[in-house]
Amino acid sequence: MRIALRTGAGRGAYELAGRQGDLAASDLFDHEISYELTPGIVIPGRSVAALRQGKPRIKLDDDARDRTTHLYRLLSAVLLLPKPKRELKTTHGDELLQFESYSVTAIKVDVAGLNEDSVILRPTDLLLENADDRQGEVEFTTRMARVLRLWDAAMKQESPLAEMVRKWAEAVRATDPNYKTIERCAQEISDSLNTTADALPIAEEQLGVSQAGQDADSLGMPLQHTPKDDFGLEDDVSPQEALVQRVKVWRQQAERGSSGRKFSRDVSDAYGYRCIFSGQRLPRLEITDSPGVDSAHILPWSTHDLNSVRNGLCLNKQCHWAFDQGILRLAFDRKSNTYTVSVPGTVKQAASKASFDLEYFESLAGPIPEARLPRDNALWPSPAYIAELNRYMTGI
């Protein structure tokens, strides 16, 4: 599913089109839209998708015109991309990421939540294009993870740039955000860095944000096998499957950089290299390059204490995969003060259809012995984090 720019007379219009799993864009018409920037940041879209003269347009709330804008401008400001143009009457040239030198022609979205009169859409990719048909793609989660790391660095520093970044972060995270303010804050950062191009790498360098292990955005390069007319239109993956995939991507982003490496060491040390689900102790041997356990994040987004040991689990490789995929679920029972592992019923049904062998995972189900937890109970997994993850993973 996508929100796409349809050019024509005037500046063009944005429409909701395509489908995800069994959901078609028409199923979302006349629903109030919100957007999930991260699992912890959901902001009102102040818009609806509806048929206008027979076309599926995104219509902004007229009563909120002074503090809202279309998604392409909002996401560009949230991601600290140079300001785009709405129409394709952009400047010419090979440099795609320049002020008003490109348009956001399509935004892939997942359906993150749906009820009778509202829908939450999760941006996943942005397709950029200029007047020379030069195209590039921004993977939303990768770029947003860099933004979150920049925000975190600004909270720990005192400088004019850090102060501007904090104001920008506060504007995005506000309870009732003003999108004009978000745009203004992003532009002030670009202006202060004296650039009309991509300000994010410059800001990262000045605030000392590590680039180790980060993926470069695919920008300005011709897209292979991704015709813009098909970009984000049809997705066979169900909203629930897409949710699991997106959490996995966020976990991969959370593991990057020096803070992620410290988190890995701290969690492994706290658990003595013992898998909390299986009880196996698998430290590194003299003849191996690495231990047989990983440090897994419970909540992979930075609205919480991301790299606290309480936000981590020590898991063997197979359990780590199963936890990331939702095959194994952790819960906390406050009455008995115990952690339990289970295999959800939906997983059992899907496994039965695919002749998937669940025997090992089902053998792990049940209460977790206290001996598998850190000796210091102040380092035990946070029940609040576990509960929030489970609420989120139940999905649509």
PLY file of the C-alpha trace (Angstrom):
ply
format ascii 1.0
element vertex 396
property float x
property float y
property float z
element edge 395
property int vertex1
property int vertex2
end_header
0.00 0.00 0.00
1.25 3.49 -0.69
0.52 7.19 -0.53
1.44 8.46 -3.99
1.77 11.79 -5.77
-0.49 12.03 -8.79
0.69 14.82 -11.05
-1.56 16.71 -13.39
-2.88 20.21 -13.55
-1.50 22.36 -10.77
0.76 20.93 -8.07
-0.61 17.40 -8.06
-2.44 15.53 -5.31
-1.68 12.65 -2.95
-3.79 9.52 -2.90
-3.94 6.24 -0.98
-3.72 3.21 -3.26
-2.95 -0.51 -3.34
-3.50 -3.24 -0.78
-1.83 -5.10 2.07
-2.81 -8.69 2.63
-6.60 -8.78 2.52
-6.92 -5.02 3.14
-7.49 -2.72 0.17
-7.02 1.05 0.24
-10.78 1.43 -0.16
-11.25 -0.35 3.21
-9.52 2.64 4.84
-11.59 5.37 3.21
-13.14 7.91 5.59
-10.95 6.68 8.46
-9.04 9.30 10.42
-5.34 8.71 9.76
-2.44 8.61 12.23
1.18 7.78 11.47
3.54 5.52 13.42
7.06 6.98 13.23
8.39 4.44 15.73
6.43 1.96 17.84
6.67 4.57 20.61
5.81 7.66 18.53
2.40 7.77 16.86
1.24 11.17 15.63
-2.09 12.36 14.24
-2.25 12.76 10.48
-5.15 15.22 10.70
-6.37 13.82 7.42
-8.58 11.17 5.84
-8.44 9.11 2.66
-11.65 9.48 0.74
-13.06 9.45 -2.76
-13.03 12.95 -4.20
-14.52 13.18 -7.70
-14.01 9.43 -7.98
-10.36 9.53 -6.94
-8.88 8.23 -3.64
-7.40 11.47 -2.29
-5.74 12.27 1.04
-7.62 15.27 2.38
-6.23 17.43 5.18
-8.41 18.67 8.04
-9.35 22.22 7.07
-9.65 23.20 10.74
-5.99 22.30 11.36
-4.39 23.96 8.33
-2.23 26.25 10.48
-0.47 23.30 12.20
-0.57 20.42 9.77
0.79 19.49 6.34
0.94 16.60 3.90
2.89 13.50 4.88
5.69 14.04 2.34
6.68 17.35 3.99
6.22 16.03 7.51
8.41 12.96 6.94
11.08 15.03 5.21
11.28 17.27 8.28
11.19 14.37 10.74
14.00 12.63 8.83
16.01 15.86 8.36
15.89 15.53 4.59
16.13 18.71 2.50
12.74 20.29 1.83
11.08 18.61 -1.22
8.72 20.11 -3.79
5.20 18.85 -4.22
5.22 18.95 -8.02
7.84 17.39 -10.29
8.91 20.79 -11.65
12.19 20.43 -9.79
15.68 21.50 -10.74
17.72 19.25 -13.02
20.91 17.37 -12.21
22.45 14.33 -10.61
22.24 15.64 -7.04
18.91 14.40 -5.75
19.11 15.49 -2.11
19.11 19.27 -2.44
16.63 21.89 -1.21
13.50 21.77 -3.42
15.37 19.69 -6.02
13.22 16.55 -5.73
9.71 15.32 -5.00
8.52 12.49 -2.78
6.54 10.63 -5.40
5.46 7.68 -3.25
5.51 6.57 0.39
5.14 2.87 1.14
3.02 2.26 4.23
1.96 -0.70 6.35
-1.34 -0.80 8.20
-0.28 -0.71 11.85
-3.73 -0.51 13.41
-7.34 -0.32 12.30
-10.68 0.18 13.97
-14.13 1.37 12.96
-13.25 5.00 12.25
-9.46 5.36 12.41
-6.31 3.81 10.97
-2.61 3.94 11.88
-0.23 3.82 8.93
3.47 2.96 9.30
5.80 4.53 6.68
8.41 2.03 5.45
10.05 3.55 2.35
10.12 6.87 0.50
10.60 7.08 -3.28
12.32 10.32 -4.37
12.49 11.66 -7.92
13.55 14.79 -9.78
12.74 16.30 -13.17
15.45 14.19 -14.86
13.77 10.97 -13.66
16.64 10.50 -11.22
15.27 8.25 -8.44
16.34 7.23 -4.99
14.82 5.32 -2.09
14.99 6.05 1.65
14.38 3.10 3.98
12.38 4.79 6.70
13.39 2.74 9.74
17.12 2.97 8.98
16.94 6.74 8.60
14.65 7.17 11.63
17.05 5.12 13.77
19.83 7.55 12.83
17.57 10.44 13.82
16.88 8.83 17.20
20.61 8.39 17.82
21.15 12.05 16.97
18.42 13.07 19.41
20.01 10.94 22.11
23.43 12.52 21.52
21.94 16.03 21.70
20.40 15.29 25.10
23.90 14.71 26.52
25.60 17.82 25.12
25.51 21.59 25.41
26.02 23.46 22.15
23.88 25.63 19.85
23.41 22.66 17.50
22.47 20.29 20.35
19.89 22.81 21.56
18.35 23.05 18.09
18.23 19.27 17.78
16.52 19.02 21.20
13.87 21.56 20.11
13.30 19.56 16.92
12.98 16.28 18.87
10.57 17.88 21.36
8.43 19.18 18.49
8.14 15.69 16.95
7.44 14.03 20.31
4.87 16.60 21.46
1.48 15.26 22.53
-0.26 17.38 19.89
2.56 18.20 17.47
2.51 21.26 15.24
3.94 20.14 11.90
4.83 23.67 10.87
7.02 23.87 13.98
8.70 20.54 13.10
9.47 21.84 9.60
10.79 25.12 10.97
13.05 23.35 13.49
14.46 21.05 10.78
15.13 24.00 8.46
16.88 25.93 11.24
19.26 22.99 11.72
20.05 22.87 7.99
20.56 26.64 7.89
22.86 26.54 10.93
24.96 23.88 9.20
25.09 26.05 6.07
23.82 23.30 3.78
21.04 22.92 1.24
21.83 19.20 0.95
21.43 16.34 3.45
22.01 17.84 6.90
21.88 14.57 8.84
25.44 13.30 8.24
26.83 16.77 9.02
24.86 16.95 12.28
25.97 13.42 13.17
29.61 14.36 12.68
29.34 17.53 14.76
27.56 15.75 17.64
29.89 12.74 17.50
27.30 10.14 16.51
29.02 6.92 15.48
28.53 5.81 11.88
29.87 2.30 12.51
27.70 -0.38 10.95
25.16 2.01 9.49
23.66 1.37 6.08
23.81 4.16 3.55
20.47 5.27 2.13
20.00 4.33 -1.51
19.80 7.85 -2.89
20.32 9.23 -6.36
20.93 5.77 -7.87
18.56 4.29 -10.43
16.21 1.83 -8.76
16.54 -1.69 -10.09
13.37 -3.73 -10.71
11.24 -1.17 -8.84
9.07 0.67 -11.39
7.51 3.67 -9.70
4.05 2.66 -10.91
4.34 -0.53 -8.81
6.20 0.94 -5.83
4.35 -0.15 -2.70
1.08 -0.97 -4.42
0.62 -4.66 -3.69
1.92 -6.45 -0.59
0.98 -10.07 0.11
2.32 -9.77 3.67
-0.49 -9.39 6.21
-0.46 -6.43 8.62
0.46 -8.79 11.48
3.39 -10.26 9.52
4.53 -6.76 8.57
4.45 -5.75 12.23
6.76 -8.63 13.22
9.12 -7.76 10.38
9.22 -4.09 11.41
10.04 -4.92 15.04
12.86 -7.14 13.78
14.24 -4.23 11.73
14.07 -1.94 14.78
15.98 -4.56 16.80
18.68 -4.69 14.14
19.00 -0.91 14.29
19.16 -0.96 18.10
22.17 -3.31 18.02
24.33 -0.93 16.00
27.07 1.35 17.28
29.20 1.39 20.41
26.23 1.59 22.81
24.77 -1.57 21.23
28.06 -3.41 21.72
28.20 -2.36 25.39
24.60 -3.52 25.83
25.54 -6.92 24.40
28.43 -7.35 26.82
26.44 -6.15 29.85
23.49 -8.48 29.19
25.70 -11.52 28.53
27.70 -10.84 31.72
24.55 -10.36 33.82
23.14 -13.72 32.69
26.48 -15.54 32.80
26.07 -16.41 29.10
23.02 -18.55 29.95
19.96 -18.56 27.69
16.97 -17.47 29.79
14.59 -19.64 27.72
16.54 -22.90 27.40
18.90 -22.71 30.38
21.91 -23.55 28.18
25.18 -21.86 29.16
27.14 -21.10 26.00
30.14 -18.81 26.64
32.86 -18.31 24.05
35.47 -21.09 23.97
39.14 -20.79 23.21
38.48 -22.42 19.85
35.42 -20.32 18.90
35.12 -16.75 17.67
31.99 -15.91 19.66
29.65 -17.21 22.36
26.53 -19.21 21.50
24.20 -16.62 22.99
23.05 -13.16 21.88
21.81 -10.14 23.77
18.30 -9.39 22.52
16.38 -6.15 23.09
12.87 -6.43 24.51
11.80 -2.98 23.30
13.94 -1.94 20.35
12.88 1.70 20.16
14.47 4.58 22.02
11.43 5.92 23.85
12.65 3.67 26.67
16.01 2.97 28.29
17.13 1.19 25.16
20.48 -0.22 26.30
19.61 -0.99 29.91
20.16 -4.61 30.98
16.51 -4.59 32.10
15.56 -4.11 28.45
17.56 -7.17 27.42
17.42 -10.96 27.32
20.25 -13.46 26.94
19.15 -15.99 24.32
20.77 -18.77 22.33
20.80 -18.25 18.57
17.69 -20.31 17.91
15.68 -18.74 20.73
16.79 -15.27 19.63
15.40 -15.95 16.16
12.18 -17.37 17.59
11.73 -14.39 19.94
12.28 -11.90 17.11
9.78 -13.75 14.92
7.11 -13.99 17.63
7.34 -17.79 17.82
8.31 -17.56 21.49
6.59 -15.02 23.72
7.74 -13.89 27.16
5.29 -12.77 29.83
5.41 -11.80 33.51
2.87 -13.01 36.09
2.67 -10.44 38.87
0.73 -12.73 41.20
3.41 -15.41 41.23
6.27 -13.02 40.41
7.44 -15.36 37.65
8.40 -15.06 34.00
6.85 -17.53 31.59
7.53 -18.57 28.00
4.80 -19.62 25.60
4.16 -20.44 21.95
1.16 -18.35 20.78
-1.84 -20.17 19.36
-1.53 -18.35 16.03
2.02 -19.74 15.70
0.80 -23.27 16.41
-1.88 -22.95 13.72
0.59 -21.60 11.15
3.16 -24.29 12.07
0.58 -27.03 11.59
-0.23 -25.81 8.09
3.46 -25.68 7.12
4.59 -28.89 8.85
6.93 -26.73 10.91
8.60 -28.59 13.79
7.63 -26.79 17.00
8.76 -29.56 19.36
11.88 -27.77 20.62
10.09 -24.48 21.19
7.09 -26.10 22.90
9.53 -27.90 25.24
10.63 -24.46 26.51
7.11 -23.34 27.43
6.35 -22.73 31.07
7.76 -20.81 34.07
11.42 -19.72 33.91
13.49 -20.90 36.90
14.92 -18.04 38.93
18.40 -19.53 38.54
18.41 -18.45 34.91
17.91 -14.79 35.84
20.68 -12.34 36.82
21.79 -12.68 40.43
20.96 -9.01 40.98
17.18 -8.81 40.68
17.51 -5.12 39.83
18.71 -6.39 36.45
15.77 -8.73 35.81
13.73 -8.05 32.63
11.33 -5.14 33.10
7.73 -6.40 33.40
6.54 -3.06 32.00
8.70 -3.44 28.89
7.53 -7.03 28.39
3.87 -5.99 28.73
4.30 -3.15 26.23
6.00 -5.40 23.69
3.20 -7.97 24.00
0.52 -5.29 23.59
2.28 -4.06 20.47
2.93 -7.53 19.01
-0.71 -8.56 19.25
-1.09 -5.99 16.48
-4.11 -5.35 14.41
0 1
1 2
2 3
3 4
4 5
5 6
6 7
7 8
8 9
9 10
10 11
11 12
12 13
13 14
14 15
15 16
16 17
17 18
18 19
19 20
20 21
21 22
22 23
23 24
24 25
25 26
26 27
27 28
28 29
29 30
30 31
31 32
32 33
33 34
34 35
35 36
36 37
37 38
38 39
39 40
40 41
41 42
42 43
43 44
44 45
45 46
46 47
47 48
48 49
49 50
50 51
51 52
52 53
53 54
54 55
55 56
56 57
57 58
58 59
59 60
60 61
61 62
62 63
63 64
64 65
65 66
66 67
67 68
68 69
69 70
70 71
71 72
72 73
73 74
74 75
75 76
76 77
77 78
78 79
79 80
80 81
81 82
82 83
83 84
84 85
85 86
86 87
87 88
88 89
89 90
90 91
91 92
92 93
93 94
94 95
95 96
96 97
97 98
98 99
99 100
100 101
101 102
102 103
103 104
104 105
105 106
106 107
107 108
108 109
109 110
110 111
111 112
112 113
113 114
114 115
115 116
116 117
117 118
118 119
119 120
120 121
121 122
122 123
123 124
124 125
125 126
126 127
127 128
128 129
129 130
130 131
131 132
132 133
133 134
134 135
135 136
136 137
137 138
138 139
139 140
140 141
141 142
142 143
143 144
144 145
145 146
146 147
147 148
148 149
149 150
150 151
151 152
152 153
153 154
154 155
155 156
156 157
157 158
158 159
159 160
160 161
161 162
162 163
163 164
164 165
165 166
166 167
167 168
168 169
169 170
170 171
171 172
172 173
173 174
174 175
175 176
176 177
177 178
178 179
179 180
180 181
181 182
182 183
183 184
184 185
185 186
186 187
187 188
188 189
189 190
190 191
191 192
192 193
193 194
194 195
195 196
196 197
197 198
198 199
199 200
200 201
201 202
202 203
203 204
204 205
205 206
206 207
207 208
208 209
209 210
210 211
211 212
212 213
213 214
214 215
215 216
216 217
217 218
218 219
219 220
220 221
221 222
222 223
223 224
224 225
225 226
226 227
227 228
228 229
229 230
230 231
231 232
232 233
233 234
234 235
235 236
236 237
237 238
238 239
239 240
240 241
241 242
242 243
243 244
244 245
245 246
246 247
247 248
248 249
249 250
250 251
251 252
252 253
253 254
254 255
255 256
256 257
257 258
258 259
259 260
260 261
261 262
262 263
263 264
264 265
265 266
266 267
267 268
268 269
269 270
270 271
271 272
272 273
273 274
274 275
275 276
276 277
277 278
278 279
279 280
280 281
281 282
282 283
283 284
284 285
285 286
286 287
287 288
288 289
289 290
290 291
291 292
292 293
293 294
294 295
295 296
296 297
297 298
298 299
299 300
300 301
301 302
302 303
303 304
304 305
305 306
306 307
307 308
308 309
309 310
310 311
311 312
312 313
313 314
314 315
315 316
316 317
317 318
318 319
319 320
320 321
321 322
322 323
323 324
324 325
325 326
326 327
327 328
328 329
329 330
330 331
331 332
332 333
333 334
334 335
335 336
336 337
337 338
338 339
339 340
340 341
341 342
342 343
343 344
344 345
345 346
346 347
347 348
348 349
349 350
350 351
351 352
352 353
353 354
354 355
355 356
356 357
357 358
358 359
359 360
360 361
361 362
362 363
363 364
364 365
365 366
366 367
367 368
368 369
369 370
370 371
371 372
372 373
373 374
374 375
375 376
376 377
377 378
378 379
379 380
380 381
381 382
382 383
383 384
384 385
385 386
386 387
387 388
388 389
389 390
390 391
391 392
392 393
393 394
394 395
